[in-house]
Amino acid sequence: MSSKSNFPYTPFSYDEYRHILQQLLDNLPILDYAEINNETGSFCIIRHDVEFSLERALKLAIIEHEMDVKASYFIQLNNSTYNAISHESLNIIRKISELGHKIGIHFSPSSSNVDLVKQEFYFFRDLFENRLNTTIDRFSFHRPNLNPQLLQNNIKIDGVINAYGDLYFEYFDGNVPKNPAIKYISDSNHQWKYGHPLDVIESDCKKVHILIHPFSWSKIGGDNLANYQSLLEEKNNSLMISINSEISNFPFDEIMKNNDI
């Protein structure tokens, strides 16, 4: 069947995500970065850049675990919408790891200079490893389109996986190549810029790199506006619960009565 004709699932819903994973599992080997080398003839990488919601990241991690899929979750340590090294956040990240997924660093280097990129990665890695008590062996760049040289330079760090390394990603400048050796797919901005994942199944492409942003996915799914509205409601409720746990006089019940966000 066509990947989009008679499609029974709401876009960006957990049901759609399960369907996408199952179709991929039926057609391609879903592998970890570390399992791929120059001799690997076929693979599908599932990668998550976690930018606004660790809670939604955990939801996807659970779905993947239920389907025996292993993915990589790249976490930001200087994110303004979640504190990656808070007690609660570390518990969520540990749960994701315990489900069999890999944890990495997601960051936006201040420069495309290789030495500076390495220094910044080591800074985040050392801080995170100390708090998480695990080994971090991978990173992905945040918004590399703002500094294309980050991808162009194919930055290599010994013993560390660059999610945009040339084993997993084919750099292109300008127009998207029609028949890339490695097909890159991303749900950035709540849309499939480079084609829907199911389109790959109907093609001859044998190497696929899929980037999923967990904040874009929810139980009910929906368009961009609906997604942000539900995300903001979740974050608002999470903030109120956090304040209520710290301050004895916080009028939680009264605020909840009048909360229409």
N, C-alpha and C positions, 0 to 999 in steps of 0.2 A: 504494500500500500504506500501511497505518498506520505511523506512525513507530516504533512500539514493538512491534507484533505481528511475531513471527518474526524478531526482531532478532538478527543472527548474530554480533555482536561483544561482547566483554567490556567492560562499562562502564569508562570512564576508561582504556582502552588506546589505544595509538597507532593501532591498526587502526580503532577506533571514531572517533577524531579525523579520520582520513583520510576515513572514510565521511561524517561530518558535513560536512566541508569540501566534498566533492564534491556532496552534495545541495544545499548552500547555493549553490555555484557554478552549479548547473543552474537555480536559481530566482531568485537575487537578485544584483545587482552588489555585489561586495565592494570597498568604497571606503575610502580613507584619510580621516581627519578633514578634512584640508586640501582634499579634493575636494568637500566637501559645503557647500552654501549653502541659502538660503531657497527656491531654485527646484528643488532636488533632490527628485525625486518618489519615488525608491526607493533604498535602500542597505542594506548589511550591514557593520557595523564589527566587526572582530576585534581585541580588546584583551587584553593580558596584564599583570596585576599580578604582578611577580616577587618573591615573598616569602621563599622558603626555598632555592631551587635554581636557580642560573644554568645549571647543566649540563642540567637538564630543560628549561629555557627554550630552550636551543640546539637540543635535540632537536625541539621543536615548530617552531622557526624553520626547520629543515632540511626538515621535512615540508611546511610551507607553501611554501617556496621551490620544492620539487619540483612543487607543484601550482599554481605561479604565483599564489600568494596573498600579499598584503602585509598585515602586521599592525603594531601598535604594542606595544612592550615598555617598561613603566614600571618603573624600577629604584629600589630604596631605597638611600640612601646612609648611613642610620643603622640598618641592619639588624644584628641580633646573630648571625645565622646565616651571613652571607657578607659579605665586605669588597669592596664594589663597586669600589674604586679600587686593589685589589691588582693586581699585574702579571698574574696568572692570570685574575682576573675581568675586567679590562679587555680582555684578549685574547678572551675569550668574547663580551663585549658588542660588540667590534669585528666579530667574525665574524657576529653577529646583524645588525648594521648592513650589513655587506657583502653579506648575502643579500637586501638590499632592504627591510628592515624599519626602522621609525622607533623611535628611542629617546627615552623621556621620563623624568620624575621622578615617583616614587611616594612620597608623604609624608603624614604626619599633622600638620596644623598645630596649634599650641598654642592657637589661638583662631580664632573665626569672623570676627574683625575683618578686613575686606578689606585694610587697609594691612599688618597683621601677616602675613597669608597671603602677600601679595606679597613682603615682606621675606624670609620663610623660603624661598619658592620661589627668589628671586634668589640667596640664599646657596647653596642646593644646586645650582642651575643653574651658577653661576660656578665652583664647585669641580669639578663634573663635566665641564663643557666644557673646562676647563683640562687635566684628566687625559685626557679622551677625544679631545680635539682635533676636536670636531665641534660643530655647533649643536644646542641643545636647544630645541624650540619647543612642548612640551606637558607636561602633568602630569595625574596622577590622585590622588585622595585615598585614603588608607589608612583603612579602617574608618570611613567617614563616618557610619554609623548611630549612632556614639557622640556625634556632634555634628551633628544634622540641619540646623542652620543653614548649614553649609558647602554643602549642596546647595540649600537654600531660597534662599540669597542669590544664586545664579547668578553666582559671582565671575568677573569678566572682567579679564584682564591684556592690555594692548595687544601685539599680535603673537604671543600665546601661546594655545595651544589648551587649554581646560579640558575634559577628557574627560567631565565632567558638565555641560557647557554645554548650554543649551536647544536648540541645533541637533541634539544627539546624544542627549539624555536628557530624559525627561519626569518631572519630580519628582512624587512622590506621597507622601502622609502617611497612614499607616494601611493600609487595604485596597488591594491591587493593583488598578488599574483593569482592567475587563474588556476594553475595546477602546481601548488607548492609541494615540496617534498614532505613538509610538516604543516598540517592544517591547524591554524590557530583560531580558536573560537572564544569569544568573550561576551558576557552579559552586561558589559559596562553601560551605565546610564539606563539600565532597565530595558535594554534592547539588544538583540543579537546582531551586532555590527557586521560580523564576518560569516553570517549564515547560522541557521539553527543547528544544534548538535545532530539532530536526526537526519539532516541533509547529507551528512558525512556517510551515513550508512548506505545511502543510495549511490554514492560515488565510489571511485576506485582507490580513494585515499586510504593508506594503511597506517599513517602516523598522525595522531591527533593530540593536540594540547588544548584542554578546555579550562578556562578561567571562570569560576563562579564566585560572585560576591554574595555571601550569605544574607546580608541585609535586604537583598532584593526578593527573597523568598519567604513565603508565609503559608499558613494552613489554607487560607482562602484565596491567595494569589490576587491577581488583578493588575490594573494599569499603574503607571508611575505615581499618579496622585494618590490613589488608594493605598499604595504601598507605603509611601511616606507618611500618610496620615496614621496608618496602623503602627508604623515604626515609632512615630513621635508619641503615640499613646502608650506604647510599651515602655519607652524610655522615661516618660513622665511618671508612670506608675512605679517604675523601678527607683527613680529618684525619691519619690515620696516614701517608699518602703525603707530606703536607705536612711533618710532623715529621721523617720519615725523610730528606727532602731537605735539611733544615737541620741535623740533628744526626747526627754520625757514629756515635755509640754506641747509637742507638735500636734495640732488639731487634725489628726489624720481622718477621723470619721466624718468631721464636718466638711473637710475639703473633698472627700470622696463623694459626699452627697451632692456637691455643687460642681463636680468635675465634669465638664463637657468637652474636654480636649479629645 
